[in-house]
Amino acid sequence: MKQAVHFGAGNIGRGFIGALFSQSGYHVTFVDIADQIISKLNEEKQYQVNLATDAHESMTIDNVSGLNNLTQENEVMEAIKNATYLTTAIGPNILPRIAPLMAKGIAERIKSNSEKLYVIACENQISATELLKGYILESLDEDTKAKLEGQVYFFNSAVDRIVPIQNNQGSLDVLVEPYYEWVVETTETIPPVEGMKIVPDLAPFIERKLFTVNTGHAVIAYLGYLEGKETIDQTLQDEEIVKQVQATLGETGAYLIKEYGLNAEEHQQYINKIINRFKNAYLNDGVTRVGRSPLRKLGPNDRLVRPAVQAQKAGLSYTNLAKAMASALMFDFNGDEEAVKLQSLIKEKGIRAALSEVSGLDENSDITNEIVRHYDQLKK
């Protein structure tokens, strides 16, 4: 049977990428440090993916097993030696930590297996696979690096599926929205995987997704949090917030249309579809889950700062994006480590210096001035 090794046995790994591999006839080896999940995968060898719809459809995902990368390093390396695909859905910040083990597996594989290996990081970050490749290469000697050509391929990808926090109570079953998109950038002919879309240029897809889905989701979460809302769908019952989200995505959309020549009417339809996805009450998706990790989300290449910088360069409006960033700076949820760090940073250094440290924006830039203006207004 064809083999896929997937780092990340959490809800996204099981409910999205791993599920697609299983449905495509692959045995999926999930790699994670969560002992309870790994044990259950090996005991039960299957789980259900349930769709958040009126009909409550579900599908059985089988041919799965698990390995703990902390205690079963040799077994992980052996799995990589025999895999066709090596993928991740583990969070961009974790990629540097798992890369050395991946490198060991790839180095051993090259000695004994001449078949092609395809490495894809399925993360919410631009060029995540390029980043992972860099981390892997740092752990390889020059001789092994030279042998990668034509044997190990690294493809960037864009992924999109809402997988909320689950009330699984120890179950492997996962609730997901019915919609998903997995786009992979390559001109190679690669083994087919159900649901994988191949494109020669990923940039329009990943930026459209990141600056519509991820930007929109974050804006809803941060505005909803400030208004005391519990879930994303509840937040979207507030018409003022809906207008603000539409205005923000109008700004990211103006940049995308100008940069990539997108059809304006089609892109507006895409925005409307995304907002309607967020209204799915079956997902019961908490604003604190979606808003978590504000330090990462306010990073220079992420969903809020980058489109604002690009809009400014293009001579386009970014005032609604500035308001979104101001609301992110006010996300003081004490159950999130990054939110706590952000508030400490603001308290210690002041809003301008803190924002500059997190986002890379100049303390006195026009964008920073606009963010601070909105921040002061929201504080009142």
Buried (B, 14 or more C-beta within 10 A) or exposed (E): EBBBBBBBBBBBBBBBBBBBBBBBBBBBBBBBBBEEBBEBBEEEBEBBBBBBEEEEEEEEBEBBBBBBBEEBBEBBBBBBBBBBBBBBBBBBEBBBBBBBBBBBBBBBBBEEBEEEBBBBBBBBBBBBBEBBBBBBBEBBEEEBBEBBEEBBBBBBBBBBBBBBBBEBEEEBBBBBBBBBBBBBBBEEEBBEBEBBEBBEEBBBBBBBBBBBBBBBBBBBBBBBBBBEBBBBBBBBEBEEBBEBBBBBBBBBBBBBBBBBEBEEEEBBEBBEEBBEBBBBEBBBBBBBBBBBBBBBBBBEEBBBBBBBBBBBEEEBBBBBBBBBBBBBBBBBBEEBEBBEEBBEBBEEEEBBEBBBBBBBBEBEBEBBEBBBBBBEEBEE
